[in-house]
Amino acid sequence: MIRGKLCRLRAIEAADVNSYHSWINDEDTNQWRGLHHPQSQEACAKWIELQRTQRPEVLSLAVEAADGVLVGLIGLSEICARSRRAEIWIYLGSKPHWNQGIGEDAVRAFCNYAFEQMNLFRVSLECNPEYTNVVKCYEKVGFVREGILRKAYYRHGEFRDTCIMGLLRDEFSRGEL
């Protein structure tokens, strides 16, 4: 269990598939993500099971609000023990829990875990620079904009830029954890 101020991060359970299935098929929760086709319950169950599988290059967790409600998923991918780096991602699907600081808290708690327990040195990510709330969230945690991949993905009828952000262990402030 990884605890933040507003949330806790726990292992993903098979029962989480129902929430994930409703989120991944909701247009609002996917508006800033890449192309995602409608997903069946079975496909979602396979994805959840894959996230639950122990692999050295991936760590995926569930995000619960303080009230115990599952609100999203968070993970590290491309974990490289030799270079002590990984890529972070977060998906908050519970719309009633948006804009409450839970995403920032989850990212901060997970980065703290990555640096203090996993001994990582660098955590990076890619995000849509037009999604200013997400960019601000990452900046509050300490991520720095490192560059833009011009016209790197196609969404809503046009090619869009991708913002590359990174956070180094010695730049990270645990905040109020």
DOZALO-481459 format. One record per atom (N, C-alpha, C): atom name; x, y, z. Coordinates in steps of 0.001 Angstrom, whole numbers, plus 500000, padded with zeros to 6 digits. Example, Ala and Ser with C-alpha at 12.3 -4.5 7.8 and 13.67 -1.06 7.14 Angstrom:
! residues 2
+------+--------+--------+--------+
: atom :      u :      v :      w :
+------+--------+--------+--------+
:    N : 513190 : 494310 : 507800 :
:   CA : 512300 : 495500 : 507800 :
:    C : 513200 : 496700 : 507800 :
:    N : 512850 : 497750 : 507080 :
:   CA : 513670 : 498940 : 507140 :
:    C : 512900 : 500030 : 507870 :
+------+--------+--------+--------+
This chain:
! residues 177
+------+--------+--------+--------+
: atom :      u :      v :      w :
+------+--------+--------+--------+
:    N : 500847 : 498821 : 500000 :
:   CA : 500000 : 500000 : 500000 :
:    C : 500894 : 501244 : 500000 :
:    N : 500590 : 502164 : 499121 :
:   CA : 501307 : 503442 : 499061 :
:    C : 500284 : 504516 : 499397 :
:    N : 500588 : 505320 : 500380 :
:   CA : 499619 : 506321 : 500837 :
:    C : 500042 : 507731 : 500444 :
:    N : 499082 : 508465 : 499928 :
:   CA : 499240 : 509882 : 499693 :
:    C : 498405 : 510625 : 500720 :
:    N : 498252 : 511890 : 500528 :
:   CA : 497428 : 512696 : 501431 :
:    C : 495944 : 512513 : 501132 :
:    N : 495602 : 512367 : 499842 :
:   CA : 494207 : 512281 : 499409 :
:    C : 493820 : 510917 : 498845 :
:    N : 494791 : 510037 : 498697 :
:   CA : 494515 : 508746 : 498057 :
:    C : 495457 : 507689 : 498586 :
:    N : 495189 : 506483 : 498159 :
:   CA : 496125 : 505384 : 498398 :
:    C : 496249 : 504587 : 497106 :
:    N : 497417 : 504032 : 496897 :
:   CA : 497701 : 503224 : 495722 :
:    C : 497815 : 501785 : 496193 :
:    N : 497088 : 500908 : 495541 :
:   CA : 497054 : 499501 : 495937 :
:    C : 497179 : 498624 : 494698 :
:    N : 497334 : 497335 : 494937 :
:   CA : 497371 : 496380 : 493831 :
:    C : 496048 : 496419 : 493072 :
:    N : 496124 : 496228 : 491783 :
:   CA : 494920 : 496130 : 490957 :
:    C : 494309 : 494751 : 491189 :
:    N : 493009 : 494723 : 491400 :
:   CA : 492285 : 493473 : 491630 :
:    C : 491422 : 493144 : 490413 :
:    N : 491090 : 491875 : 490249 :
:   CA : 490238 : 491452 : 489135 :
:    C : 488903 : 492183 : 489167 :
:    N : 488397 : 492476 : 490352 :
:   CA : 487108 : 493162 : 490499 :
:    C : 487137 : 494590 : 489963 :
:    N : 488315 : 495146 : 489716 :
:   CA : 488426 : 496510 : 489203 :
:    C : 488007 : 496614 : 487735 :
:    N : 487789 : 495490 : 487089 :
:   CA : 487473 : 495493 : 485668 :
:    C : 486175 : 496243 : 485369 :
:    N : 485177 : 496170 : 486225 :
:   CA : 483906 : 496848 : 485943 :
:    C : 484086 : 498357 : 485856 :
:    N : 484832 : 498918 : 486783 :
:   CA : 485094 : 500359 : 486742 :
:    C : 485884 : 500715 : 485494 :
:    N : 486948 : 499957 : 485229 :
:   CA : 487777 : 500228 : 484060 :
:    C : 486946 : 500146 : 482780 :
:    N : 486090 : 499145 : 482676 :
:   CA : 485245 : 498984 : 481499 :
:    C : 484353 : 500205 : 481286 :
:    N : 483769 : 500728 : 482342 :
:   CA : 482907 : 501908 : 482177 :
:    C : 483731 : 503144 : 481819 :
:    N : 484920 : 503290 : 482398 :
:   CA : 485756 : 504464 : 482108 :
:    C : 486269 : 504441 : 480672 :
:    N : 486783 : 503300 : 480238 :
:   CA : 487435 : 503226 : 478931 :
:    C : 486433 : 503403 : 477796 :
:    N : 485161 : 503197 : 478091 :
:   CA : 484120 : 503383 : 477086 :
:    C : 483391 : 504714 : 477235 :
:    N : 483897 : 505600 : 478056 :
:   CA : 483301 : 506912 : 478279 :
:    C : 484063 : 507958 : 477457 :
:    N : 483364 : 508675 : 476632 :
:   CA : 484000 : 509659 : 475744 :
:    C : 484744 : 510742 : 476518 :
:    N : 484185 : 511194 : 477634 :
:   CA : 484833 : 512256 : 478409 :
:    C : 486181 : 511817 : 478979 :
:    N : 486248 : 510591 : 479500 :
:   CA : 487499 : 510151 : 480122 :
:    C : 488590 : 509881 : 479095 :
:    N : 488207 : 509772 : 477842 :
:   CA : 489183 : 509471 : 476796 :
:    C : 489454 : 510632 : 475850 :
:    N : 488901 : 511779 : 476144 :
:   CA : 489012 : 512899 : 475208 :
:    C : 490460 : 513335 : 474959 :
:    N : 491360 : 513178 : 475917 :
:   CA : 492744 : 513629 : 475752 :
:    C : 493710 : 512473 : 475522 :
:    N : 493199 : 511262 : 475488 :
:   CA : 494054 : 510103 : 475261 :
:    C : 494191 : 509849 : 473768 :
:    N : 495029 : 508910 : 473420 :
:   CA : 495175 : 508522 : 472026 :
:    C : 493924 : 507802 : 471550 :
:    N : 493993 : 507190 : 470413 :
:   CA : 492853 : 506493 : 469838 :
:    C : 492507 : 505262 : 470666 :
:    N : 491288 : 505205 : 471125 :
:   CA : 490818 : 504046 : 471890 :
:    C : 489454 : 503654 : 471373 :
:    N : 489381 : 502457 : 470824 :
:   CA : 488124 : 501928 : 470325 :
:    C : 487282 : 501449 : 471504 :
:    N : 485972 : 501354 : 471317 :
:   CA : 485138 : 500771 : 472373 :
:    C : 485667 : 499384 : 472751 :
:    N : 485665 : 499105 : 474051 :
:   CA : 486233 : 497854 : 474552 :
:    C : 485156 : 496985 : 475196 :
:    N : 485217 : 495704 : 474947 :
:   CA : 484296 : 494759 : 475565 :
:    C : 484731 : 494496 : 477013 :
:    N : 483827 : 493941 : 477783 :
:   CA : 484144 : 493539 : 479156 :
:    C : 485290 : 492527 : 479150 :
:    N : 485256 : 491607 : 478188 :
:   CA : 486304 : 490585 : 478095 :
:    C : 487670 : 491206 : 477789 :
:    N : 487704 : 492140 : 476853 :
:   CA : 488973 : 492810 : 476529 :
:    C : 489500 : 493582 : 477733 :
:    N : 488606 : 494230 : 478454 :
:   CA : 489015 : 494976 : 479651 :
:    C : 489543 : 494030 : 480724 :
:    N : 488906 : 492875 : 480870 :
:   CA : 489362 : 491890 : 481851 :
:    C : 490767 : 491394 : 481499 :
:    N : 491044 : 491198 : 480211 :
:   CA : 492379 : 490774 : 479786 :
:    C : 493415 : 491852 : 480089 :
:    N : 493046 : 493123 : 479838 :
:   CA : 493977 : 494221 : 480111 :
:    C : 494259 : 494322 : 481606 :
:    N : 493205 : 494234 : 482420 :
:   CA : 493382 : 494294 : 483876 :
:    C : 494277 : 493149 : 484341 :
:    N : 494052 : 491959 : 483818 :
:   CA : 494872 : 490808 : 484207 :
:    C : 496333 : 491029 : 483802 :
:    N : 496561 : 491611 : 482640 :
:   CA : 497928 : 491911 : 482219 :
:    C : 498589 : 492890 : 483185 :
:    N : 497845 : 493890 : 483643 :
:   CA : 498403 : 494864 : 484583 :
:    C : 498729 : 494225 : 485928 :
:    N : 497993 : 493183 : 486280 :
:   CA : 498198 : 492494 : 487552 :
:    C : 499384 : 491543 : 487507 :
:    N : 499854 : 491212 : 486305 :
:   CA : 500951 : 490266 : 486141 :
:    C : 502266 : 490917 : 486546 :
:    N : 503020 : 490235 : 487382 :
:   CA : 504320 : 490745 : 487820 :
:    C : 505314 : 490698 : 486664 :
:    N : 505844 : 491862 : 486295 :
:   CA : 506858 : 491963 : 485255 :
:    C : 507878 : 492999 : 485710 :
:    N : 509156 : 492783 : 485472 :
:   CA : 510166 : 493715 : 485981 :
:    C : 510132 : 495099 : 485336 :
:    N : 509577 : 495198 : 484142 :
:   CA : 509594 : 496488 : 483439 :
:    C : 508305 : 497285 : 483611 :
:    N : 507346 : 496769 : 484389 :
:   CA : 506049 : 497420 : 484541 :
:    C : 505569 : 497303 : 485985 :
:    N : 504966 : 498369 : 486488 :
:   CA : 504284 : 498331 : 487778 :
:    C : 503012 : 499157 : 487643 :
:    N : 501859 : 498500 : 487759 :
:   CA : 500569 : 499175 : 487642 :
:    C : 499805 : 499019 : 488947 :
:    N : 499173 : 500109 : 489384 :
:   CA : 498443 : 500120 : 490643 :
:    C : 497087 : 500794 : 490472 :
:    N : 496191 : 500506 : 491389 :
:   CA : 494890 : 501158 : 491440 :
:    C : 494997 : 502397 : 492322 :
:    N : 494222 : 503423 : 491989 :
:   CA : 494168 : 504654 : 492791 :
:    C : 492803 : 504685 : 493476 :
:    N : 492823 : 504733 : 494801 :
:   CA : 491590 : 504852 : 495571 :
:    C : 491566 : 506207 : 496249 :
:    N : 490406 : 506845 : 496250 :
:   CA : 490220 : 508091 : 496999 :
:    C : 490213 : 507747 : 498490 :
:    N : 490287 : 508770 : 499311 :
:   CA : 490305 : 508576 : 500765 :
:    C : 489081 : 507811 : 501259 :
:    N : 487969 : 507921 : 500529 :
:   CA : 486746 : 507219 : 500929 :
:    C : 486720 : 505761 : 500464 :
:    N : 487814 : 505266 : 499864 :
:   CA : 487913 : 503880 : 499436 :
:    C : 487370 : 503593 : 498055 :
:    N : 486886 : 504611 : 497354 :
:   CA : 486338 : 504424 : 496014 :
:    C : 487482 : 504364 : 494996 :
:    N : 487426 : 503373 : 494118 :
:   CA : 488393 : 503283 : 493026 :
:    C : 488154 : 504446 : 492074 :
:    N : 489181 : 505253 : 491833 :
:   CA : 489018 : 506424 : 490970 :
:    C : 489887 : 506366 : 489719 :
:    N : 490860 : 505449 : 489683 :
:   CA : 491717 : 505383 : 488514 :
:    C : 492824 : 504369 : 488653 :
:    N : 493751 : 504466 : 487726 :
:   CA : 494900 : 503564 : 487654 :
:    C : 496147 : 504398 : 487405 :
:    N : 497272 : 503912 : 487864 :
:   CA : 498540 : 504611 : 487682 :
:    C : 499619 : 503561 : 487478 :
:    N : 500648 : 503919 : 486743 :
:   CA : 501680 : 502926 : 486530 :
:    C : 503011 : 503493 : 486101 :
:    N : 503987 : 502629 : 486187 :
:   CA : 505311 : 502883 : 485644 :
:    C : 505541 : 501842 : 484558 :
:    N : 506015 : 502281 : 483419 :
:   CA : 506355 : 501370 : 482337 :
:    C : 507790 : 501640 : 481908 :
:    N : 508303 : 500770 : 481079 :
:   CA : 509686 : 500926 : 480598 :
:    C : 510666 : 501081 : 481760 :
:    N : 510410 : 500369 : 482866 :
:   CA : 511311 : 500434 : 484022 :
:    C : 512647 : 499818 : 483610 :
:    N : 513702 : 500583 : 483803 :
:   CA : 515050 : 500121 : 483467 :
:    C : 515905 : 500197 : 484731 :
:    N : 516190 : 499040 : 485318 :
:   CA : 516967 : 499003 : 486559 :
:    C : 518388 : 499516 : 486345 :
:    N : 518956 : 499242 : 485203 :
:   CA : 520336 : 499660 : 484943 :
:    C : 520454 : 501186 : 484904 :
:    N : 519553 : 501836 : 484169 :
:   CA : 519594 : 503301 : 484056 :
:    C : 518767 : 503980 : 485128 :
:    N : 518056 : 503195 : 485940 :
:   CA : 517242 : 503694 : 487050 :
:    C : 516226 : 504736 : 486571 :
:    N : 515458 : 504346 : 485546 :
:   CA : 514451 : 505247 : 484990 :
:    C : 513174 : 504485 : 484667 :
:    N : 512087 : 505249 : 484502 :
:   CA : 510797 : 504674 : 484121 :
:    C : 509915 : 505786 : 483582 :
:    N : 508836 : 505383 : 482913 :
:   CA : 507828 : 506323 : 482425 :
:    C : 506570 : 506155 : 483269 :
:    N : 506001 : 507263 : 483701 :
:   CA : 504798 : 507230 : 484529 :
:    C : 503568 : 507545 : 483684 :
:    N : 502437 : 506949 : 484047 :
:   CA : 501157 : 507265 : 483414 :
:    C : 500086 : 507214 : 484498 :
:    N : 499023 : 507941 : 484261 :
:   CA : 497893 : 507930 : 485182 :
:    C : 496608 : 508054 : 484372 :
:    N : 495578 : 507388 : 484846 :
:   CA : 494265 : 507427 : 484196 :
:    C : 493211 : 507518 : 485294 :
:    N : 492660 : 508704 : 485480 :
:   CA : 491583 : 508893 : 486452 :
:    C : 490260 : 508841 : 485703 :
:    N : 489514 : 507789 : 485920 :
:   CA : 488279 : 507582 : 485183 :
:    C : 487028 : 508023 : 485910 :
:    N : 487100 : 508183 : 487223 :
:   CA : 485923 : 508553 : 488013 :
:    C : 485707 : 510063 : 487939 :
:    N : 484801 : 510482 : 487081 :
:   CA : 484574 : 511922 : 486858 :
:    C : 484174 : 512678 : 488127 :
:    N : 483401 : 512096 : 489049 :
:   CA : 483081 : 512840 : 490272 :
:    C : 484317 : 513176 : 491114 :
:    N : 485426 : 512504 : 490861 :
:   CA : 486653 : 512744 : 491628 :
:    C : 487660 : 513623 : 490879 :
:    N : 487285 : 514112 : 489714 :
:   CA : 488188 : 514997 : 488977 :
:    C : 488301 : 516340 : 489690 :
:    N : 489408 : 517030 : 489453 :
:   CA : 489658 : 518393 : 489946 :
:    C : 489591 : 518498 : 491466 :
:    N : 490021 : 517444 : 492153 :
:   CA : 490072 : 517460 : 493611 :
:    C : 491489 : 517279 : 494141 :
:    N : 492466 : 517250 : 493240 :
:   CA : 493854 : 517081 : 493656 :
:    C : 494295 : 515636 : 493813 :
:    N : 493409 : 514695 : 493519 :
:   CA : 493754 : 513282 : 493695 :
:    C : 494834 : 512853 : 492699 :
:    N : 494744 : 513326 : 491470 :
:   CA : 495755 : 512977 : 490473 :
:    C : 497138 : 513443 : 490882 :
:    N : 497237 : 514690 : 491300 :
:   CA : 498523 : 515221 : 491756 :
:    C : 499042 : 514424 : 492942 :
:    N : 498172 : 514132 : 493884 :
:   CA : 498564 : 513382 : 495067 :
:    C : 499041 : 511979 : 494697 :
:    N : 498343 : 511334 : 493775 :
:   CA : 498736 : 509990 : 493342 :
:    C : 500092 : 510016 : 492640 :
:    N : 500300 : 510984 : 491759 :
:   CA : 501581 : 511095 : 491053 :
:    C : 502703 : 511368 : 492052 :
:    N : 502472 : 512263 : 493006 :
:   CA : 503493 : 512586 : 494015 :
:    C : 503819 : 511349 : 494864 :
:    N : 502792 : 510635 : 495319 :
:   CA : 503020 : 509444 : 496145 :
:    C : 503763 : 508369 : 495361 :
:    N : 503401 : 508197 : 494087 :
:   CA : 504045 : 507169 : 493269 :
:    C : 505492 : 507551 : 492951 :
:    N : 505738 : 508823 : 492688 :
:   CA : 507121 : 509267 : 492444 :
:    C : 507961 : 509075 : 493702 :
:    N : 507393 : 509377 : 494856 :
:   CA : 508110 : 509164 : 496111 :
:    C : 508492 : 507683 : 496246 :
:    N : 507547 : 506808 : 495963 :
:   CA : 507814 : 505371 : 496005 :
:    C : 508895 : 504990 : 494988 :
:    N : 508784 : 505520 : 493777 :
:   CA : 509757 : 505209 : 492726 :
:    C : 511171 : 505622 : 493123 :
:    N : 511306 : 506794 : 493723 :
:   CA : 512633 : 507281 : 494099 :
:    C : 513141 : 506634 : 495387 :
:    N : 512283 : 506528 : 496391 :
:   CA : 512725 : 506056 : 497704 :
:    C : 512768 : 504539 : 497838 :
:    N : 511837 : 503825 : 497215 :
:   CA : 511775 : 502373 : 497389 :
:    C : 512358 : 501614 : 496188 :
:    N : 512123 : 502131 : 494994 :
:   CA : 512619 : 501444 : 493798 :
:    C : 514004 : 501939 : 493389 :
:    N : 514466 : 503010 : 494037 :
:   CA : 515779 : 503590 : 493777 :
:    C : 515932 : 504095 : 492344 :
:    N : 514835 : 504599 : 491761 :
:   CA : 514930 : 505197 : 490437 :
:    C : 515581 : 506570 : 490539 :
:    N : 516168 : 506999 : 489454 :
:   CA : 516778 : 508325 : 489385 :
:    C : 515966 : 509291 : 488533 :
:    N : 515238 : 508749 : 487545 :
:   CA : 514500 : 509587 : 486601 :
:    C : 513135 : 508969 : 486318 :
:    N : 512115 : 509824 : 486328 :
:   CA : 510773 : 509441 : 485916 :
:    C : 510349 : 510424 : 484834 :
:    N : 509856 : 509925 : 483720 :
:   CA : 509465 : 510801 : 482619 :
:    C : 508058 : 510455 : 482156 :
:    N : 507547 : 511271 : 481238 :
:   CA : 506205 : 511052 : 480704 :
:    C : 506039 : 511817 : 479416 :
:    N : 505000 : 511456 : 478692 :
:   CA : 504540 : 512218 : 477539 :
:    C : 503101 : 512613 : 477813 :
:    N : 502739 : 513837 : 477456 :
:   CA : 501351 : 514260 : 477623 :
:    C : 500993 : 515281 : 476547 :
:    N : 499715 : 515490 : 476398 :
:   CA : 499205 : 516465 : 475447 :
:    C : 499373 : 517866 : 476052 :
:    N : 500170 : 518746 : 475443 :
:   CA : 500375 : 520076 : 476022 :
:    C : 499111 : 520931 : 476033 :
:    N : 498099 : 520542 : 475242 :
:   CA : 496828 : 521274 : 475250 :
:    C : 496011 : 520977 : 476501 :
:    N : 496306 : 519883 : 477151 :
:   CA : 495591 : 519487 : 478363 :
:    C : 496280 : 520171 : 479546 :
:    N : 496028 : 521451 : 479687 :
:   CA : 496775 : 522286 : 480626 :
:    C : 496614 : 521850 : 482081 :
:    N : 495465 : 521302 : 482463 :
:   CA : 495293 : 520843 : 483845 :
:    C : 496274 : 519727 : 484180 :
:    N : 496496 : 518831 : 483243 :
:   CA : 497426 : 517730 : 483473 :
:    C : 498860 : 518244 : 483518 :
:    N : 499216 : 519132 : 482610 :
:   CA : 500564 : 519697 : 482601 :
:    C : 500836 : 520414 : 483929 :
:    N : 499878 : 521202 : 484405 :
:   CA : 500035 : 521900 : 485691 :
:    C : 500178 : 520913 : 486839 :
:    N : 499421 : 519834 : 486795 :
:   CA : 499517 : 518799 : 487827 :
:    C : 500939 : 518263 : 487898 :
:    N : 501487 : 517885 : 486760 :
:   CA : 502844 : 517348 : 486743 :
:    C : 503857 : 518398 : 487196 :
:    N : 503678 : 519632 : 486785 :
:   CA : 504608 : 520694 : 487198 :
:    C : 504568 : 520913 : 488708 :
:    N : 503394 : 520793 : 489329 :
:   CA : 503290 : 520941 : 490783 :
:    C : 504089 : 519868 : 491512 :
:    N : 504164 : 518688 : 490909 :
:   CA : 504941 : 517600 : 491497 :
:    C : 506435 : 517835 : 491290 :
:    N : 506795 : 518635 : 490284 :
:   CA : 508194 : 518948 : 490027 :
:    C : 508678 : 518589 : 488642 :
:    N : 507824 : 517996 : 487818 :
:   CA : 508225 : 517654 : 486451 :
:    C : 508560 : 518917 : 485668 :
:    N : 509551 : 518797 : 484799 :
:   CA : 510032 : 519894 : 483973 :
:    C : 509748 : 519558 : 482514 :
:    N : 509277 : 520550 : 481778 :
:   CA : 509079 : 520350 : 480333 :
:    C : 510455 : 520261 : 479680 :
:    N : 510657 : 519170 : 478973 :
:   CA : 511955 : 518937 : 478350 :
:    C : 511933 : 519120 : 476843 :
:    N : 510760 : 519072 : 476269 :
:   CA : 510687 : 519259 : 474832 :
:    C : 509315 : 518910 : 474289 :
:    N : 509179 : 519157 : 473013 :
:   CA : 507935 : 518875 : 472304 :
:    C : 508254 : 517971 : 471119 :
:    N : 507482 : 516904 : 470982 :
:   CA : 507524 : 516104 : 469768 :
:    C : 506427 : 516671 : 468865 :
:    N : 506850 : 517301 : 467800 :
:   CA : 505900 : 517988 : 466925 :
:    C : 505057 : 516998 : 466132 :
:    N : 503744 : 517260 : 466154 :
:   CA : 502783 : 516463 : 465376 :
:    C : 503034 : 514964 : 465566 :
:    N : 503130 : 514539 : 466811 :
:   CA : 503530 : 513170 : 467132 :
:    C : 502379 : 512173 : 467200 :
:    N : 501157 : 512650 : 467330 :
:   CA : 500040 : 511714 : 467316 :
:    C : 498812 : 512351 : 466683 :
:    N : 497915 : 511500 : 466232 :
:   CA : 496721 : 511939 : 465511 :
:    C : 495514 : 511793 : 466431 :
:    N : 494754 : 512875 : 466603 :
:   CA : 493576 : 512859 : 467469 :
:    C : 492629 : 513965 : 467036 :
:    N : 491358 : 513678 : 467018 :
:   CA : 490313 : 514645 : 466675 :
:    C : 490563 : 515302 : 465311 :
:    N : 490974 : 514491 : 464333 :
:   CA : 491092 : 514965 : 462968 :
:    C : 492356 : 515715 : 462612 :
:    N : 493327 : 515745 : 463514 :
:   CA : 494579 : 516440 : 463181 :
:    C : 495752 : 515869 : 463964 :
:    N : 496941 : 516132 : 463459 :
:   CA : 498152 : 515742 : 464167 :
:    C : 498413 : 516747 : 465277 :
:    N : 498824 : 516238 : 466433 :
:   CA : 499024 : 517079 : 467614 :
:    C : 500404 : 516844 : 468213 :
:    N : 500865 : 517856 : 468931 :
:   CA : 502160 : 517772 : 469598 :
:    C : 502063 : 516923 : 470869 :
:    N : 503202 : 516431 : 471300 :
:   CA : 503332 : 515730 : 472567 :
:    C : 504410 : 516426 : 473382 :
:    N : 504112 : 516680 : 474632 :
:   CA : 505057 : 517310 : 475557 :
:    C : 505815 : 516220 : 476311 :
:    N : 507122 : 516322 : 476319 :
:   CA : 507966 : 515408 : 477083 :
:    C : 508318 : 516119 : 478390 :
:    N : 508079 : 515434 : 479518 :
:   CA : 508389 : 515999 : 480830 :
:    C : 509225 : 514993 : 481612 :
:    N : 510088 : 515488 : 482475 :
:   CA : 510921 : 514608 : 483275 :
:    C : 511110 : 515135 : 484679 :
:    N : 511383 : 514212 : 485580 :
:   CA : 511629 : 514544 : 486986 :
:    C : 512798 : 513699 : 487464 :
:    N : 513818 : 514366 : 487997 :
:   CA : 514980 : 513678 : 488540 :
:    C : 514843 : 513574 : 490056 :
:    N : 515431 : 512536 : 490605 :
:   CA : 515323 : 512284 : 492036 :
:    C : 515701 : 513502 : 492874 :
:    N : 516790 : 514168 : 492523 :
:   CA : 517238 : 515297 : 493344 :
:    C : 516410 : 516559 : 493143 :
:    N : 515496 : 516560 : 492172 :
:   CA : 514586 : 517698 : 491966 :
:    C : 513252 : 517485 : 492667 :
:    N : 512983 : 516263 : 493091 :
:   CA : 511683 : 515897 : 493620 :
:    C : 511499 : 516393 : 495051 :
:    N : 510370 : 517013 : 495264 :
:   CA : 509987 : 517416 : 496613 :
:    C : 508767 : 516589 : 497004 :
:    N : 508852 : 515905 : 498123 :
:   CA : 507776 : 515030 : 498546 :
:    C : 506524 : 515796 : 498967 :
:    N : 506616 : 517100 : 499071 :
:   CA : 505449 : 517873 : 499464 :
:    C : 505004 : 517502 : 500861 :
:    N : 503719 : 517272 : 501025 :
:   CA : 503179 : 516988 : 502347 :
:    C : 502908 : 515514 : 502568 :
:    N : 503643 : 514636 : 501893 :
:   CA : 503434 : 513194 : 502111 :
:    C : 503822 : 512805 : 503514 :
+------+--------+--------+--------+
